[in-house]
Amino acid sequence: MAITLSEQSKERLLTSIKRYFLENLEDEIGDLKATLFLDFCLQEIGASVYNQAILDAQTYIQEKAQDLEGSCYEPEFGYWQD
């Protein structure tokens, strides 16, 4: 499954990449190099990050589902305190 970004996200990422190169590597890069770098990151590490996010979400949901009775249980017939 290819990771696709909205145009707004892509533009913000490209701006961030260019700024990172300038501030941390003292190298001013243009749109082409930033786009190639972003494409590389998405292809090379994007799937790993995506898969970990899915695993984290699945673990979170499973933990919440296991504790459903504990977190959502409401005692019955509590009006009369015998």
C-alpha positions in Angstrom: 0.0 0.0 0.0 1.6 3.2 -1.1 1.6 6.1 1.3 0.0 9.2 -0.3 0.0 12.7 1.1 -2.3 15.6 0.5 -0.9 18.4 -1.5 -0.9 20.6 1.6 1.0 18.1 3.7 3.5 17.5 0.9 4.2 21.2 0.6 4.7 21.6 4.3 7.0 18.6 4.4 9.1 20.0 1.5 9.4 23.3 3.3 10.5 21.5 6.4 13.0 19.3 4.6 14.6 22.3 2.9 14.8 24.1 6.2 16.3 21.1 7.9 19.0 20.8 5.2 19.8 24.5 5.5 19.9 24.7 9.3 21.5 21.4 10.2 23.6 20.5 7.1 24.3 24.1 5.9 23.1 23.0 2.5 20.4 24.9 0.6 18.4 22.5 -1.6 15.7 23.2 -4.1 12.3 21.7 -4.7 13.6 18.8 -6.8 16.1 17.5 -4.2 13.6 18.0 -1.4 11.0 16.1 -3.4 13.4 13.2 -4.2 14.4 13.0 -0.6 10.7 13.0 0.5 9.9 10.3 -2.0 12.9 8.2 -0.8 11.8 8.5 2.8 8.2 7.5 2.0 9.3 4.5 0.0 12.1 3.4 2.3 10.9 4.1 5.8 7.2 5.0 5.3 6.0 1.4 5.4 7.9 0.7 8.6 6.4 3.7 10.3 2.9 2.9 9.0 3.1 -0.7 10.1 4.2 0.3 13.6 1.4 2.8 13.8 -1.1 0.1 12.9 0.4 -2.3 15.4 0.3 0.4 18.1 -3.4 1.2 17.3 -4.3 -2.5 17.3 -2.6 -3.1 20.6 -4.3 0.0 22.1 -7.8 -1.2 20.9 -7.2 -4.7 22.1 -6.2 -3.5 25.6 -9.3 -1.3 25.8 -11.5 -4.1 24.6 -10.1 -6.5 27.2 -10.8 -4.0 30.0 -14.3 -3.1 28.6 -16.1 -4.7 31.6 -13.8 -3.0 34.1 -14.1 0.4 32.6 -17.7 0.3 31.5 -19.4 -1.9 34.2 -22.2 -0.3 36.1 -23.5 -2.1 39.2 -27.1 -3.1 39.0 -29.9 -2.7 41.5 -28.1 -0.1 43.5 -31.1 1.9 44.6 -31.8 0.0 47.8 -28.8 -0.2 50.1 -29.5 -3.3 52.2 
